[in-house]
Amino acid sequence: QAHVATPDGPLPTRCCPRAAARCRPMAAAIRSLRVARAYRDLCRAAAETFAADRTAQRTLRSQTASELRRHRATMSEEQMVQDLRTGTDFVRYEIVQASYQ
């Protein structure tokens, strides 16, 4: 298992360090391994769904992290994890990216 250094310490990941670096902004805000794992799954789903659209990936990740930071005082860890899982399922199964050939 690889570890990526963050300002708050290493973030365990099962993906490559480059992929983990894309998820790093979330690690600095909320110190929960469960939330970090759920956020990483969202990052992976966004990378698969929006493979050809880096701007959409970046926007999804940054806005999600921003909203979680904004609501960290009012949301429990379980609520954050559940919201992230719901978002991951939505990105994976409900969004279709068309491409011109």
C-alpha positions in Angstrom: 0.0 0.0 0.0 1.4 3.4 -1.1 1.4 6.5 1.1 1.3 10.0 -0.2 2.7 12.8 1.9 0.2 15.6 2.9 0.6 18.5 5.3 -1.3 16.4 7.9 0.8 13.2 7.4 0.7 10.3 4.9 -2.6 9.5 3.1 -2.9 5.8 2.5 -4.0 5.0 -1.1 -4.3 1.9 -3.2 -4.0 3.9 -6.4 -0.9 5.4 -7.9 0.6 8.5 -6.3 -0.4 10.7 -9.2 -4.1 9.7 -8.7 -3.7 10.2 -4.9 -2.3 13.7 -5.5 -5.5 14.7 -7.3 -7.4 13.7 -4.1 -5.0 15.4 -1.7 -7.0 18.6 -1.1 -9.7 16.7 0.8 -7.1 15.1 3.2 -6.0 18.5 4.6 -9.6 19.5 5.5 -11.2 16.5 7.2 -9.2 14.0 9.2 -11.2 10.8 8.7 -9.9 7.7 7.0 -13.5 6.7 6.0 -14.2 10.1 4.5 -10.8 10.1 2.7 -11.6 6.6 1.2 -15.1 7.7 0.1 -13.6 10.9 -1.5 -10.9 8.8 -3.2 -13.7 6.6 -4.7 -15.4 9.7 -6.0 -12.2 10.9 -7.5 -11.8 7.5 -9.3 -15.4 7.6 -10.5 -14.8 11.1 -11.9 -11.6 10.0 -13.6 -13.4 7.1 -15.3 -16.6 9.0 -16.3 -14.8 12.2 -17.3 -11.7 10.7 -18.8 -11.6 13.1 -21.7 -12.7 16.2 -19.7 -10.1 17.2 -17.1 -11.9 20.4 -16.3 -15.1 18.5 -15.3 -12.9 16.2 -13.1 -11.2 19.1 -11.4 -14.5 21.0 -10.9 -16.2 18.0 -9.4 -13.4 17.3 -7.0 -12.8 20.9 -5.9 -16.5 21.7 -5.4 -17.1 18.5 -3.4 -14.1 19.2 -1.2 -15.2 22.8 -0.7 -18.8 21.8 0.3 -17.5 19.1 2.7 -15.2 21.7 4.3 -18.0 24.2 4.6 -20.3 21.7 6.3 -17.8 19.8 8.4 -19.1 21.3 11.7 -22.7 20.3 11.0 -22.3 16.9 9.3 -21.3 13.7 11.0 -18.6 11.5 9.5 -21.3 9.0 8.6 -23.3 11.7 6.7 -20.2 12.7 4.8 -19.4 9.2 3.8 -23.0 8.5 2.8 -23.1 11.7 0.7 -19.8 10.9 -1.0 -21.0 7.3 -1.8 -24.3 8.6 -3.2 -22.3 11.1 -5.4 -19.9 8.4 -6.5 -22.8 6.1 -7.5 -24.4 9.0 -9.4 -21.2 9.8 -11.3 -20.6 6.2 -12.1 -24.1 5.1 -13.1 -26.1 8.2 -14.0 -23.8 10.4 -16.0 -23.0 9.5 -19.6 -20.2 11.3 -21.4 -20.6 11.4 -25.2 -17.6 11.7 -27.4 -17.4 12.6 -31.1 -15.6 10.2 -33.3 
